[in-house]
Amino acid sequence: MIDRKTVMRVAELAALSLEDAEIDALAKDLDAIVKHVDELSMVDTHGVEPMRSIATAGALRADVPAPSLSRDDALAGAEAFVVPAFVES
């Protein structure tokens, strides 16, 4: 069972700030997901061939350089970029 302590630990690892109500809701949702996956693992798939994904057919292309925006064009109209600090001193 996914409990509050587990949700709080995962939130800490992911650097998430959660309210009490969010912790309870996430614990309930994650527990339901885990139970559903457990149910799926009980399905007998013996003799069932793996499916092939058609989503990736043709998705790969040659990795060749192509023209891109100049720095000035990319920044045109932008007043400022705010980037959160990620290095602690």
C-alpha positions in Angstrom: 0.0 0.0 0.0 1.2 3.5 -0.9 1.1 5.6 2.3 1.7 9.2 3.1 5.3 8.5 4.1 6.0 7.0 0.7 4.4 9.9 -1.2 6.3 12.4 1.0 9.6 10.6 0.3 9.0 10.5 -3.5 8.0 14.2 -3.4 11.2 15.0 -1.5 13.3 13.1 -4.1 11.5 15.0 -6.9 11.8 18.3 -5.1 8.1 18.7 -5.0 6.2 20.8 -2.4 2.8 19.2 -1.6 0.0 20.3 0.5 -1.6 17.8 3.0 -4.6 17.3 0.8 -2.4 16.6 -2.2 -0.4 14.0 -0.3 -3.6 12.1 0.7 -4.9 12.3 -2.9 -1.7 11.1 -4.4 -1.4 8.3 -2.0 -4.8 7.1 -2.9 -4.2 7.5 -6.7 -0.8 5.8 -6.6 -2.2 3.0 -4.6 -4.9 2.4 -7.1 -2.3 2.4 -9.9 -0.2 -0.2 -8.2 -3.2 -2.4 -7.5 -4.2 -2.1 -11.2 -0.7 -3.1 -12.3 -0.8 -6.0 -9.9 -4.1 -7.2 -11.5 -2.5 -6.9 -15.0 0.4 -9.0 -13.9 -2.0 -11.9 -13.0 -3.3 -12.1 -16.6 -2.2 -15.3 -18.3 -0.2 -14.2 -21.4 1.2 -17.7 -22.2 1.2 -18.2 -25.9 0.4 -14.5 -26.7 2.9 -13.0 -29.0 4.3 -9.6 -28.2 2.8 -6.7 -30.0 4.8 -4.7 -32.4 4.5 -0.9 -32.1 3.5 0.9 -35.2 3.9 4.3 -33.5 7.7 4.3 -34.2 7.4 3.3 -37.9 9.1 6.0 -39.8 9.6 8.1 -36.7 13.4 8.1 -37.1 15.0 10.3 -39.5 18.6 10.9 -40.5 20.4 13.2 -38.1 21.6 15.9 -40.4 22.3 19.5 -39.6 19.6 21.9 -40.8 19.4 25.7 -40.7 18.1 27.1 -37.5 17.2 30.6 -36.2 19.9 33.0 -35.5 20.4 34.1 -31.9 18.8 37.5 -32.6 15.8 35.9 -34.3 15.3 33.4 -31.5 15.4 36.2 -28.9 13.3 38.7 -30.9 10.4 40.0 -28.9 11.6 38.3 -25.7 12.0 40.8 -22.9 13.7 38.4 -20.4 14.3 34.8 -19.7 13.9 33.8 -16.0 15.7 30.6 -15.1 15.4 29.2 -11.6 18.6 28.7 -9.7 19.6 25.1 -9.6 23.1 25.3 -8.1 23.2 25.9 -4.4 26.2 27.8 -3.1 
